């Protein structure tokens, strides 16, 4: 049973380059500053979390999300600051700990670590890693990260990581450790691993009906119990776009989400997105597109179905304008979230 009083709502951006009103594109720097502005807006409107993605390619503006989150921390007071995700496999766990502990201090306890193996792989050759080690890299680095966040001297040796002997890491946090999520794409092994470590899970549902992920939620809960770990609230994130008018929302999303997915698909062997596929995703799949009532109805269904504790809406996919992005955040905070809570309360 969903606890409406504890239910959290977030927004996430992968750092897509923002469009000007004439269709030309802002620079990466201008797009980054727009994200900071959006984080400030989300905080003022009472949204619980903002997540910023890590990418190393020209269609995204953010390769160092913690720096962007630090800038957001300086102009906000309440909103949690998350990555979406930090690609731990191609990073150094010691530096990941140090950066997030710094963000934790800067934001007075609002940092969230969201770790993932990376659905984009550009960071692997960039930092000298071989994709054949994809799974082993994440497993080893996660094990080291788990030792580091205990904030005690660490003795460690591994194949892909530095050897440590009674090594302390700094800064220490002032709060109750670093809140850690693992981003899951849908593999049972990833769900079980997250449960084993006692971390929170956030499931990326970027296509298809949410119903198919119900077994993964059940698996997480069962695995956590078997590992004698707390059963944490489950989160999901999915793409969406909200506008005052239903037709406008669909038109903007079709133009931008299709372009975004088609561009990514060129490197992954995906067929171009058809209009039938897009319409199916917006009606019964995992694109939350439409006016506030439509989006709220669909979100409420997913939250109830999967017994979620948090729902993050990925905004700005493709090259949307700043005005479109900001209006979506406003509608999400002022119309959609209150309506979702109302629908879930009525359903009890």
Secondary structure, DSSP 8 states (H G I E B T S, - for coil): ---TTT-EEEEEE--B--B-TTS-B--HHHHHHHHHHHHHHHHHTT-SEEEE----STTB--S-HHHHHHHHHHT-SS-EEEES-EEGGGS-HHHHHHHHHHHHHHTTS-EEEEEE--SS-HHHHHTT--GGGHHHHHHHHHHHHHHHTTTS-EEE--SSS--EEEE--S---SSSS-EEEEEE-S-HHHHHHHHHHT-EEEEE--SS-GGGGHHHHHHHHHHHHHTT------EEEEEEEE-SSHHHHHHHHHHHHHHHHHHHHTTTT-----HHHHHHHHHTSSEEEESHHHHHHHHHHHHHHHT-SEEEEE---SS-BHHHHHHHHHHIIIIIHHHHHHHHHHT-
